[in-house]
């Protein structure tokens, strides 16, 4: 294990030097004192305390501190990729915004409430929500409670204390949190198959090949191949593993949509029909 950690430290140092050289060539400057490093590992990590990397030495006078949580593009990533810290921040921010909206709720119309929910709350739930795929249900339930609170704010006294929120979700045409995650990944697959997504994203999925002696159900040309099962369970949350299972579960007439607007409308309508 010690040799592996030494190798990791060497790779991080080489990577940082390459970034530093690129920034220097492009007339930019990097500040090592404000740079943080995150070492990602599984929970079944049997490393001893002496093997844990606390800092990466770049030179005799410069080093990068390794932390448990880093923020990248607005997303908080922890060392085990559980995203618990990220969900904590999203839930906290949404409840603060919702509490402020309740103060002026009586002065707002239904359409204005709905517009504020989309702009200030659902935008936070939807930001990078593809990362939440295959998270434990108790984590997604925390986000769902935020959306339920948004529905209660939207309909006000129409919802009693112990009423179910699902019928009002359907009435407001809001997809639940889990369906919003599936829709985001399915939309990324649709864009990748239709040459709308970035090039790097297309390499993570592969269309299912046709056998020489195919059966009737093999005539579907819009299916994706499933990659081999990984050794780590967390790998199932990656785009290359989650996308085929989500995409192949979509009805055929939706997957073969000619336009992205038609795909969006049909997908939302199908999820809307599934709400009980």
C-alpha positions as CSV (number, residue, x, y, z in Angstrom):
1,X,0.0,0.0,0.0
2,X,2.9,2.4,0.8
3,X,4.2,2.0,-2.8
4,X,0.8,2.8,-4.2
5,X,0.5,5.9,-2.1
6,X,4.0,7.0,-3.2
7,X,3.0,6.5,-6.8
8,X,-0.2,8.5,-6.3
9,X,1.8,11.4,-4.8
10,X,4.3,11.3,-7.7
11,X,1.4,11.4,-10.2
12,X,-0.2,14.3,-8.5
13,X,3.0,16.2,-8.5
14,X,3.6,15.6,-12.2
15,X,0.0,16.6,-13.0
16,X,0.3,19.8,-11.0
17,X,3.6,20.6,-12.8
18,X,1.9,20.1,-16.2
19,X,-0.9,22.4,-15.2
20,X,1.6,25.0,-13.9
21,X,3.5,24.9,-17.1
22,X,0.4,25.2,-19.2
23,X,-0.8,28.2,-17.2
24,X,2.7,29.8,-17.5
25,X,2.6,29.4,-21.3
26,X,-0.8,31.0,-21.4
27,X,0.3,33.9,-19.2
28,X,-1.7,32.7,-16.2
29,X,-0.6,32.2,-12.6
30,X,-1.6,29.5,-10.2
31,X,-1.5,30.0,-6.4
32,X,-0.4,26.7,-4.7
33,X,-1.5,28.1,-1.3
34,X,-5.1,28.2,-2.5
35,X,-5.0,24.9,-4.3
36,X,-6.5,21.8,-2.6
37,X,-6.1,18.2,-3.4
38,X,-8.7,15.4,-2.8
39,X,-7.6,11.8,-2.6
40,X,-10.7,9.6,-3.5
41,X,-10.8,6.1,-2.0
42,X,-13.4,3.5,-1.1
43,X,-14.7,2.9,2.4
44,X,-13.0,-0.5,2.5
45,X,-9.6,1.2,2.4
46,X,-7.3,-0.7,4.8
47,X,-4.5,1.9,4.7
48,X,-2.8,2.8,8.0
49,X,-2.5,6.3,9.3
50,X,1.1,6.5,8.0
51,X,-0.1,5.8,4.5
52,X,-2.7,8.6,4.4
53,X,-1.7,11.5,2.2
54,X,-2.0,14.8,4.1
55,X,-0.1,17.0,1.7
56,X,1.7,16.7,-1.7
57,X,5.2,18.2,-1.8
58,X,5.8,20.1,-5.0
59,X,9.1,21.6,-4.1
60,X,11.0,22.4,-0.9
61,X,8.9,25.6,-0.4
62,X,5.6,24.6,-2.0
63,X,3.0,21.9,-1.1
64,X,-0.7,21.2,-1.7
65,X,-2.9,20.4,1.3
66,X,-5.1,17.3,1.0
67,X,-8.7,17.9,2.3
68,X,-11.7,15.7,2.9
69,X,-14.0,17.9,0.8
70,X,-13.3,20.1,-2.2
71,X,-15.5,22.3,-4.3
72,X,-15.4,22.0,-8.1
73,X,-17.7,23.9,-10.4
74,X,-20.1,24.4,-7.5
75,X,-20.2,20.8,-6.5
76,X,-18.8,19.6,-3.1
77,X,-16.9,16.3,-3.6
78,X,-15.9,14.2,-0.6
79,X,-13.2,11.5,-0.3
80,X,-15.7,8.6,-0.7
81,X,-17.9,10.3,-3.4
82,X,-21.0,9.9,-1.2
83,X,-22.1,13.5,-2.1
84,X,-23.5,13.8,1.4
85,X,-21.8,17.2,1.9
86,X,-23.2,18.4,-1.5
87,X,-26.7,17.4,-0.6
88,X,-26.4,19.1,2.8
89,X,-25.5,22.4,1.1
90,X,-28.3,22.1,-1.5
91,X,-30.9,21.3,1.2
92,X,-29.7,24.1,3.5
93,X,-29.7,26.7,0.7
94,X,-33.1,25.6,-0.6
95,X,-34.8,25.8,2.8
96,X,-33.3,29.3,3.5
97,X,-34.7,30.5,0.1
98,X,-38.0,28.9,0.8
99,X,-38.3,30.4,4.2
100,X,-37.7,33.9,2.7
101,X,-40.4,33.2,0.1
102,X,-43.0,32.3,2.7
103,X,-42.7,35.8,4.1
104,X,-44.1,37.3,0.9
105,X,-46.3,34.3,-0.1
106,X,-49.6,36.1,0.4
107,X,-48.5,38.8,-2.1
108,X,-47.6,36.4,-4.9
109,X,-49.9,34.9,-7.5
110,X,-49.8,31.2,-8.5
111,X,-47.9,31.8,-11.7
112,X,-45.3,34.0,-10.0
113,X,-44.8,31.4,-7.2
114,X,-44.2,28.8,-9.9
115,X,-41.7,31.0,-11.7
116,X,-39.8,31.7,-8.5
117,X,-39.7,28.0,-7.6
118,X,-38.2,27.2,-11.0
119,X,-35.6,30.0,-10.8
120,X,-34.6,29.8,-7.2
121,X,-35.2,26.2,-6.0
122,X,-35.6,23.7,-8.8
123,X,-32.5,25.1,-10.5
124,X,-30.5,24.2,-7.4
125,X,-32.0,20.7,-7.3
126,X,-31.3,20.2,-11.0
127,X,-27.8,21.5,-11.0
128,X,-25.4,18.6,-11.8
129,X,-28.2,16.2,-10.6
130,X,-26.8,13.5,-12.9
131,X,-24.2,12.9,-10.1
132,X,-27.0,11.8,-7.8
133,X,-27.8,8.8,-9.9
134,X,-28.0,5.5,-7.9
135,X,-27.4,7.3,-4.6
136,X,-29.1,5.7,-1.5
137,X,-32.8,6.4,-1.2
138,X,-32.4,8.2,2.1
139,X,-30.2,10.8,0.3
140,X,-32.6,11.3,-2.5
141,X,-35.5,11.5,-0.1
142,X,-33.9,14.6,1.5
143,X,-34.1,16.3,-1.9
144,X,-37.6,15.1,-2.5
145,X,-38.7,16.7,0.8
146,X,-37.4,20.0,-0.5
147,X,-39.5,19.6,-3.6
148,X,-42.5,18.6,-1.5
149,X,-42.1,21.8,0.5
150,X,-42.0,23.8,-2.8
151,X,-45.3,22.2,-3.8
152,X,-46.8,23.2,-0.4
153,X,-45.6,26.7,-0.9
154,X,-47.1,26.8,-4.4
155,X,-50.6,25.5,-3.5
156,X,-50.7,27.0,-0.1
157,X,-53.9,26.2,1.9
158,X,-55.1,23.9,-0.9
159,X,-52.9,21.2,0.7
160,X,-53.8,20.0,4.1
161,X,-51.2,19.0,6.6
162,X,-51.5,15.2,6.0
163,X,-52.4,15.3,2.3
164,X,-50.3,13.5,-0.2
165,X,-48.2,15.7,-2.3
166,X,-47.9,13.5,-5.4
167,X,-51.3,14.6,-7.0
168,X,-50.2,18.2,-6.7
169,X,-46.8,17.3,-8.2
170,X,-48.7,16.0,-11.2
171,X,-51.0,19.1,-11.3
172,X,-48.0,21.4,-11.3
173,X,-46.2,19.3,-13.9
174,X,-43.2,18.8,-11.7
175,X,-41.2,15.6,-12.1
176,X,-40.1,14.0,-8.8
177,X,-36.4,14.2,-7.9
178,X,-35.6,10.6,-9.0
179,X,-37.4,11.0,-12.4
180,X,-35.6,14.4,-12.9
181,X,-32.2,12.6,-12.5
182,X,-33.2,9.8,-15.0
183,X,-34.5,12.4,-17.4
184,X,-31.3,14.4,-17.3
185,X,-29.2,11.3,-18.1
186,X,-31.6,10.2,-20.8
187,X,-31.3,13.6,-22.4
188,X,-27.5,13.4,-22.3
189,X,-27.7,10.0,-24.1
190,X,-30.1,11.4,-26.7
191,X,-27.8,14.3,-27.4
192,X,-24.8,11.9,-27.6
193,X,-26.5,9.6,-30.1
194,X,-27.6,12.6,-32.3
195,X,-24.2,14.3,-32.3
196,X,-25.3,17.2,-30.1
197,X,-23.3,16.4,-27.0
198,X,-19.6,17.0,-26.6
199,X,-17.2,14.5,-28.2
200,X,-15.8,13.2,-24.9
201,X,-19.3,12.1,-23.8
202,X,-20.0,10.0,-26.9
203,X,-17.1,7.6,-26.0
204,X,-18.8,6.4,-22.8
205,X,-21.8,4.8,-24.5
206,X,-22.0,2.3,-27.4
207,X,-25.0,1.3,-29.5
208,X,-26.1,-2.3,-29.2
209,X,-24.8,-4.5,-32.0
210,X,-27.1,-6.6,-34.1
211,X,-26.6,-10.4,-34.1
212,X,-26.6,-12.4,-37.4
213,X,-29.4,-14.5,-36.1
214,X,-31.5,-11.9,-34.3
215,X,-34.9,-12.4,-32.8
216,X,-37.9,-10.1,-33.1
217,X,-37.0,-8.1,-30.0
218,X,-33.5,-7.6,-31.4
219,X,-34.9,-5.3,-34.2
220,X,-34.6,-2.3,-31.8
221,X,-31.7,-0.3,-33.2
222,X,-31.8,2.4,-30.4
223,X,-30.6,0.2,-27.5
224,X,-27.2,0.6,-25.7
225,X,-24.8,-2.1,-24.7
226,X,-24.2,-2.7,-21.0
227,X,-20.6,-2.6,-20.0
228,X,-19.2,-5.4,-17.8
229,X,-20.0,-5.3,-14.1
230,X,-17.4,-3.3,-12.2
231,X,-15.6,-4.4,-9.0
232,X,-16.6,-1.3,-7.1
233,X,-20.3,-0.6,-6.5
234,X,-19.7,3.2,-6.8
235,X,-18.7,2.7,-10.5
236,X,-22.4,1.8,-11.2
237,X,-23.1,5.5,-10.7
238,X,-20.9,6.5,-13.6
239,X,-22.4,7.7,-16.9
240,X,-21.2,4.7,-18.8
241,X,-23.0,2.2,-16.5
242,X,-26.1,4.3,-15.5
243,X,-26.9,5.5,-19.0
244,X,-27.6,2.2,-20.7
245,X,-30.0,0.9,-18.0
246,X,-32.0,4.2,-18.0
247,X,-32.0,4.7,-21.8
248,X,-33.1,1.1,-22.5
249,X,-36.0,1.4,-20.1
250,X,-37.5,4.3,-22.1
251,X,-40.3,3.3,-24.6
252,X,-39.2,2.8,-28.2
253,X,-41.4,5.6,-29.7
254,X,-39.7,8.1,-27.3
255,X,-36.1,6.9,-28.0
256,X,-36.6,7.3,-31.7
257,X,-37.9,10.9,-31.5
258,X,-36.7,13.1,-34.4
259,X,-36.3,16.3,-32.5
260,X,-35.0,17.1,-29.0
261,X,-38.1,19.2,-28.2
262,X,-40.3,16.1,-29.1
263,X,-38.1,13.9,-26.9
264,X,-38.4,16.3,-24.0
265,X,-42.2,16.6,-24.3
266,X,-42.8,12.8,-24.7
267,X,-40.4,11.9,-21.8
268,X,-42.0,14.3,-19.4
269,X,-45.5,13.1,-20.5
270,X,-44.5,9.5,-19.9
271,X,-43.1,10.3,-16.4
272,X,-46.2,12.3,-15.7
273,X,-48.5,9.4,-16.6
274,X,-46.5,7.1,-14.2
275,X,-47.3,9.4,-11.2
276,X,-50.0,7.8,-9.1
